Amino acid sequence: MLHPVDTVGVQRRVLSVLAVTQVLGGVGTATVIAVNTLVAARLSGSETVGGAATTALVLGTAVAAVLVARVATRLGRRPALTLGYGVGALGGAGAAAAVAAGSAPGLLASLPLAGAATAAGLAARFAASDLAAPERRARALGTVVWATTVGAVAGPNLAGPVQGVADGLGLEPATGPFLLCTSAFVLAAVITWVGLRPDPLLLARSATDDTAGAAVTGAQVRAALRASPAALLGLGGIVLGHVVMVGLMSMTPVHMDHGGTALHVVGLVISLHVAGMYALSPVFGWLADRAGRVRVLALAAALLAAAATVCALAGPRSTALLGVGLVLLGLGWSAGLIAGSTLLTESLPVALRPRAQGLADVTMNVSGAVGSIAAGLVVAGASFAALGVAAVVLVVPYLLAAGSMAVRAARPA
């Protein structure tokens, strides 16, 4: 058994390494997200192909989440995260080459590989929890999520300048953002491989005498989830928050455009939403450690319901109201992600955690893609207000379940 002081020292190093790689990964991922649709549409001359670019990126992230989880289960976090960032770098380089060649199919083929870096960034939050003391686990997770803020904000703002740099070097300007993401992912992979020593997951296993990671099967993970109401509640909080967030967020610019809102105002509202997603992550982590994971999940559901209600009441020109709604939406997503990820992690044995965490990320990404499509259909067939009402209806059962579990947990034995 490791001495507690050793574990604390390693955990401090792990958090530092993860924070740096989250910034780099956030820069790369946010840059790709900012430009992939537009570049694909320009290369192909089709907005449909532009939309397919985002779908390719999301699907690549979902598939890579499975791979990253399996590698972590067998070999540890260090090789798993390094692999994710490395494959993402290959995808970025392939995308740059495709853009230089004017090939939309090549770009679409490269974007799923770039999505592997997003999967690594998501898995990093779980790496932060491997060695964390139970009373600080949510805060560790929230700190790593917060670090993504820097990259998420910087990435889109660097897309324009790096196009100018690429042009100055005699390259196709649109290759600049993809070369930037490639460089960021390469750095993240190198820092992970060099800095994440000793491996936090392997160390956690040795501390619990758990060496069964390689023998874990999907059936075991599913059985453990079914047997643990707390783990299911955590998983549900992650998925529900992402579905509601993606659905409302993706349709808000369309709703505002119908009212003739200027593009820079739309951008401001989305920026406020992104700030809500990440800026208070450490606060929600602290709250989950102090008040309990389940109570914060109930709070997350309440915030999501409030956000959906505000959005349902906001007209296409109600900029202030939509801004409030999207900030609440971001806060609800953040609280659900942090409390849900923490509860899922600590409700399962160490050996099963990486596979279960990978399942959570796969489900989150796939459900987000489905939610985006469903939201578009609701708005096209009815209205943005109807989408808000549908989101409230979706959230209320979870709010009741989390609230009920929180009340039961508060009763004396």
Legacy VTK file of the C-alpha trace (Angstrom):
# vtk DataFile Version 3.0
C-alpha trace
ASCII
DATASET POLYDATA
POINTS 413 float
0.000 0.000 0.000
1.334 3.440 -0.910
1.996 6.006 1.767
-0.689 8.777 1.633
1.958 11.493 1.205
3.279 9.800 -1.937
-0.202 9.627 -3.417
-0.880 13.281 -2.638
2.349 14.331 -4.340
1.629 12.278 -7.431
-1.926 13.633 -7.566
-0.617 17.188 -7.544
1.651 16.381 -10.487
-1.169 14.607 -12.322
-3.464 17.625 -12.006
-0.731 19.964 -13.279
-0.044 17.804 -16.329
-3.743 17.354 -17.081
-4.414 21.084 -16.763
-1.718 21.907 -19.339
-2.859 19.228 -21.777
-6.486 20.319 -21.372
-5.543 23.832 -22.460
-3.710 22.466 -25.517
-6.441 19.977 -26.322
-9.066 22.688 -25.890
-7.241 24.958 -28.347
-7.085 22.202 -30.957
-10.633 20.944 -30.505
-12.262 24.371 -30.372
-10.366 25.473 -33.484
-11.548 22.449 -35.447
-15.130 22.916 -34.266
-15.022 26.583 -35.251
-13.933 26.021 -38.863
-14.739 22.471 -39.983
-18.313 23.115 -41.130
-17.441 26.270 -43.060
-14.348 24.782 -44.728
-16.178 21.587 -45.717
-19.056 23.600 -47.188
-16.670 25.800 -49.190
-14.691 22.852 -50.535
-17.810 20.933 -51.579
-20.139 23.790 -52.423
-22.779 22.119 -50.246
-24.106 23.095 -46.829
-25.172 19.484 -46.344
-21.558 18.379 -46.586
-20.689 21.145 -44.136
-23.118 19.662 -41.632
-21.701 16.187 -42.288
-18.277 17.472 -41.198
-19.518 18.109 -37.666
-21.269 14.733 -37.641
-18.010 13.044 -38.669
-16.150 14.783 -35.843
-18.773 13.760 -33.256
-18.898 10.152 -34.429
-15.108 9.972 -34.369
-15.150 11.198 -30.785
-17.693 8.542 -29.802
-15.755 5.687 -31.406
-12.449 6.911 -29.973
-13.965 7.068 -26.480
-14.360 3.277 -26.609
-10.760 2.816 -27.728
-9.371 5.210 -25.121
-11.359 3.453 -22.374
-10.160 -0.001 -23.406
-6.527 1.057 -23.573
-6.861 2.690 -20.147
-8.394 -0.491 -18.736
-5.507 -2.640 -19.976
-2.509 -0.309 -19.877
-3.420 2.800 -17.862
-4.291 6.466 -18.452
-0.912 7.543 -19.834
-0.905 5.385 -23.000
-4.644 5.863 -23.473
-4.552 9.672 -23.416
-1.344 9.779 -25.455
-2.961 7.570 -28.091
-6.045 9.787 -28.229
-4.051 12.972 -28.738
-1.713 11.246 -31.198
-4.551 9.994 -33.388
-6.109 13.460 -33.155
-2.847 14.950 -34.465
-2.925 12.544 -37.409
-6.470 13.653 -38.119
-5.476 17.315 -38.002
-2.566 16.727 -40.376
-4.795 14.755 -42.722
-7.385 17.529 -42.673
-4.726 20.140 -43.498
-3.501 18.019 -46.408
-7.060 17.544 -47.667
-7.771 21.277 -47.526
-4.523 22.017 -49.382
-5.592 19.534 -52.067
-9.132 20.937 -52.196
-10.594 17.552 -51.242
-13.849 17.584 -49.267
-13.924 13.742 -49.029
-10.396 13.786 -47.622
-11.459 16.334 -45.022
-14.481 14.234 -44.024
-12.255 11.153 -43.727
-9.774 12.992 -41.478
-12.202 14.612 -39.061
-13.172 11.377 -37.234
-9.482 10.905 -36.406
-9.324 14.464 -35.076
-12.254 13.559 -32.830
-9.968 11.157 -30.943
-8.316 14.154 -29.275
-11.725 15.293 -28.022
-12.251 11.832 -26.552
-8.874 12.089 -24.798
-9.807 15.492 -23.393
-13.057 14.109 -21.991
-11.278 11.089 -20.483
-8.755 13.379 -18.785
-11.367 14.483 -16.247
-11.610 10.899 -15.035
-7.819 10.639 -14.803
-7.987 13.547 -12.354
-10.185 11.461 -10.054
-8.073 8.266 -9.968
-5.891 9.273 -7.016
-8.040 12.019 -5.525
-9.196 11.642 -1.937
-12.978 11.050 -1.810
-13.585 14.404 -0.147
-11.708 16.214 -2.950
-12.596 14.033 -5.930
-15.204 16.331 -7.465
-12.956 19.372 -7.046
-10.104 17.603 -8.836
-12.431 16.704 -11.677
-13.863 20.224 -11.826
-10.397 21.784 -11.937
-9.460 19.797 -15.041
-12.779 20.636 -16.712
-12.162 24.314 -15.934
-8.759 24.206 -17.626
-10.570 23.483 -20.878
-11.995 27.022 -20.701
-8.709 28.619 -21.723
-8.364 26.493 -24.834
-12.055 26.681 -25.721
-11.923 30.486 -25.677
-8.509 30.867 -27.322
-8.977 28.331 -30.139
-11.679 30.077 -32.205
-9.946 33.433 -31.732
-6.689 32.006 -33.115
-8.360 30.578 -36.233
-8.196 33.905 -38.087
-4.588 34.826 -37.293
-3.215 31.360 -38.163
-4.887 31.587 -41.566
-2.841 34.719 -42.135
0.303 32.916 -41.011
-0.403 30.039 -43.401
-0.975 32.496 -46.244
2.304 34.237 -45.448
4.092 30.881 -45.680
2.655 30.267 -49.132
0.107 27.701 -47.931
-3.618 27.601 -48.473
-4.959 29.925 -45.702
-7.644 27.459 -44.601
-4.964 24.923 -43.668
-3.827 27.220 -40.835
-6.445 26.195 -38.233
-5.868 22.493 -38.910
-2.111 22.883 -38.631
-2.663 24.699 -35.342
-4.784 21.860 -33.974
-2.183 19.338 -35.150
0.564 21.172 -33.269
-1.587 21.476 -30.138
-2.457 17.770 -30.155
1.182 16.742 -30.706
2.264 18.854 -27.722
-0.545 17.405 -25.599
0.531 13.860 -26.528
4.187 14.530 -25.712
3.437 16.218 -22.377
1.071 13.393 -21.413
3.625 10.697 -22.249
6.488 12.448 -20.472
4.630 13.964 -17.530
1.960 11.469 -16.507
4.367 9.306 -14.495
3.549 7.292 -12.523
0.273 6.407 -14.178
-2.577 7.485 -11.846
-4.914 4.615 -12.733
-2.242 1.945 -12.326
-1.215 3.524 -9.038
-4.823 3.513 -7.831
-5.093 -0.158 -8.732
-1.910 -1.064 -6.896
-3.175 0.801 -3.847
-6.317 -1.366 -3.812
-4.577 -4.585 -4.896
-6.727 -4.497 -8.043
-5.006 -6.043 -11.063
-8.103 -7.293 -12.887
-8.354 -4.449 -15.381
-7.340 -6.495 -18.420
-10.080 -9.063 -17.761
-12.971 -6.580 -17.647
-15.775 -7.168 -20.148
-18.593 -4.963 -21.341
-21.109 -7.358 -19.803
-19.504 -6.907 -16.392
-19.708 -3.134 -16.700
-23.358 -3.189 -17.762
-24.240 -5.557 -14.927
-22.490 -3.323 -12.401
-24.346 -0.276 -13.702
-27.702 -2.020 -13.473
-26.921 -3.038 -9.903
-26.015 0.497 -8.800
-28.784 3.145 -8.723
-26.180 5.778 -7.842
-24.028 4.923 -10.879
-27.102 5.062 -13.128
-28.084 8.426 -11.664
-24.578 9.745 -12.365
-24.632 8.421 -15.918
-28.099 9.864 -16.450
-26.967 13.295 -15.259
-24.089 13.341 -17.744
-26.232 12.253 -20.691
-29.316 14.332 -19.901
-27.311 17.509 -19.438
-25.552 16.997 -22.762
-28.738 16.233 -24.716
-30.569 19.292 -23.393
-27.511 21.523 -23.753
-26.733 20.530 -27.342
-30.372 20.689 -28.429
-31.084 24.175 -27.101
-27.635 25.612 -27.829
-27.571 24.432 -31.446
-30.970 25.941 -32.231
-30.529 29.273 -30.432
-28.508 30.916 -33.263
-31.179 29.806 -35.744
-33.913 31.222 -33.504
-32.090 34.530 -33.138
-31.413 34.707 -36.874
-35.157 34.509 -37.505
-35.460 37.768 -35.598
-32.714 39.428 -37.631
-30.208 39.513 -34.751
-26.719 40.611 -35.780
-24.087 37.883 -35.961
-21.849 39.484 -33.340
-24.760 39.504 -30.870
-25.389 35.813 -31.545
-21.699 35.200 -30.933
-21.873 37.065 -27.617
-24.780 34.917 -26.415
-22.935 31.720 -27.344
-19.793 33.010 -25.612
-21.791 33.587 -22.430
-23.084 30.040 -22.735
-19.556 28.622 -23.055
-18.503 30.650 -20.005
-21.398 29.097 -18.092
-20.247 25.633 -19.135
-16.718 25.935 -17.794
-16.087 28.995 -15.626
-17.757 27.691 -12.440
-16.606 24.067 -12.763
-14.386 24.280 -9.653
-17.318 25.750 -7.703
-19.586 22.861 -8.657
-16.782 20.465 -7.754
-16.432 22.069 -4.316
-20.205 21.984 -3.863
-20.396 18.315 -4.854
-17.700 17.490 -2.287
-19.395 19.486 0.464
-23.123 18.994 -0.174
-22.994 15.653 -1.955
-23.049 14.459 -5.551
-26.773 13.693 -5.647
-27.804 17.127 -4.403
-25.698 18.801 -7.071
-27.275 16.541 -9.696
-30.688 17.700 -8.487
-29.418 21.289 -8.734
-28.171 20.573 -12.266
-31.601 19.307 -13.306
-33.257 22.379 -11.761
-30.876 24.668 -13.684
-31.572 22.818 -16.939
-35.332 23.064 -16.375
-35.022 26.774 -15.612
-32.902 27.295 -18.726
-35.413 25.476 -20.933
-38.283 27.490 -19.437
-36.521 30.799 -20.050
-35.687 29.787 -23.626
-39.301 28.742 -24.245
-40.455 32.207 -23.173
-37.844 34.098 -25.220
-38.755 35.464 -28.618
-36.218 35.651 -31.448
-35.360 39.251 -30.511
-35.245 38.660 -26.740
-31.464 38.777 -26.616
-31.174 39.378 -22.868
-33.609 36.571 -22.038
-31.843 34.157 -24.363
-28.526 35.150 -22.810
-29.856 34.311 -19.340
-31.300 31.040 -20.614
-28.044 29.926 -22.203
-25.958 30.861 -19.155
-28.301 28.741 -17.007
-28.012 25.995 -19.614
-24.218 26.044 -19.386
-24.315 25.990 -15.593
-26.702 23.025 -15.585
-24.463 21.119 -17.991
-21.395 21.839 -15.862
-23.018 20.757 -12.597
-24.380 17.585 -14.186
-21.081 16.664 -15.835
-18.981 17.110 -12.695
-21.340 15.614 -10.116
-22.442 12.861 -12.495
-18.885 11.900 -13.467
-17.830 11.824 -9.811
-20.819 9.749 -8.693
-20.410 7.294 -11.569
-16.719 6.866 -10.789
-16.989 6.242 -7.073
-20.048 3.964 -7.372
-18.075 1.272 -9.225
-14.982 -0.844 -8.431
-11.648 0.525 -9.689
-11.297 -2.247 -12.284
-14.598 -1.367 -13.944
-14.243 2.405 -13.905
-12.399 3.098 -17.197
-14.825 1.011 -19.272
-17.833 2.571 -17.536
-16.376 6.050 -18.010
-15.803 5.343 -21.689
-19.393 4.143 -21.989
-20.540 7.409 -20.416
-18.590 9.477 -22.943
-19.811 7.390 -25.898
-23.408 7.693 -24.738
-22.986 11.409 -24.118
-21.629 12.104 -27.599
-24.090 9.903 -29.469
-27.057 11.249 -27.530
-25.825 14.791 -28.162
-25.784 14.145 -31.915
-29.267 12.632 -31.743
-30.444 15.537 -29.592
-29.184 18.048 -32.135
-31.044 16.327 -34.961
-34.213 15.990 -32.877
-34.033 19.652 -31.875
-33.826 20.692 -35.513
-36.896 18.604 -36.328
-38.864 20.089 -33.418
-38.010 23.657 -34.398
-38.742 22.997 -38.075
-42.032 21.257 -37.312
-43.195 23.482 -34.452
-41.094 26.255 -32.862
-38.179 27.080 -30.604
-40.665 27.540 -27.753
-41.874 23.967 -28.304
-38.265 22.802 -28.051
-37.962 24.525 -24.679
-41.145 22.863 -23.430
-39.925 19.462 -24.658
-36.663 19.970 -22.770
-38.553 20.732 -19.544
-40.633 17.578 -19.977
-37.421 15.585 -20.483
-35.728 17.019 -17.384
-38.536 16.846 -14.812
-38.478 13.022 -14.278
-34.735 13.143 -13.636
-35.186 16.078 -11.246
-37.734 14.051 -9.284
-35.460 10.979 -9.221
-32.402 12.957 -8.049
-34.446 14.889 -5.506
-35.964 11.679 -4.148
-32.539 10.034 -3.797
-31.169 13.140 -2.074
-34.064 13.116 0.433
-33.565 9.413 1.184
-29.838 9.945 1.681
-30.511 12.785 4.141
-32.766 10.673 6.373
-31.100 9.181 9.447
-30.529 5.433 9.241
LINES 1 414
413 0 1 2 3 4 5 6 7 8 9 10 11 12 13 14 15 16 17 18 19 20 21 22 23 24 25 26 27 28 29 30 31 32 33 34 35 36 37 38 39 40 41 42 43 44 45 46 47 48 49 50 51 52 53 54 55 56 57 58 59 60 61 62 63 64 65 66 67 68 69 70 71 72 73 74 75 76 77 78 79 80 81 82 83 84 85 86 87 88 89 90 91 92 93 94 95 96 97 98 99 100 101 102 103 104 105 106 107 108 109 110 111 112 113 114 115 116 117 118 119 120 121 122 123 124 125 126 127 128 129 130 131 132 133 134 135 136 137 138 139 140 141 142 143 144 145 146 147 148 149 150 151 152 153 154 155 156 157 158 159 160 161 162 163 164 165 166 167 168 169 170 171 172 173 174 175 176 177 178 179 180 181 182 183 184 185 186 187 188 189 190 191 192 193 194 195 196 197 198 199 200 201 202 203 204 205 206 207 208 209 210 211 212 213 214 215 216 217 218 219 220 221 222 223 224 225 226 227 228 229 230 231 232 233 234 235 236 237 238 239 240 241 242 243 244 245 246 247 248 249 250 251 252 253 254 255 256 257 258 259 260 261 262 263 264 265 266 267 268 269 270 271 272 273 274 275 276 277 278 279 280 281 282 283 284 285 286 287 288 289 290 291 292 293 294 295 296 297 298 299 300 301 302 303 304 305 306 307 308 309 310 311 312 313 314 315 316 317 318 319 320 321 322 323 324 325 326 327 328 329 330 331 332 333 334 335 336 337 338 339 340 341 342 343 344 345 346 347 348 349 350 351 352 353 354 355 356 357 358 359 360 361 362 363 364 365 366 367 368 369 370 371 372 373 374 375 376 377 378 379 380 381 382 383 384 385 386 387 388 389 390 391 392 393 394 395 396 397 398 399 400 401 402 403 404 405 406 407 408 409 410 411 412
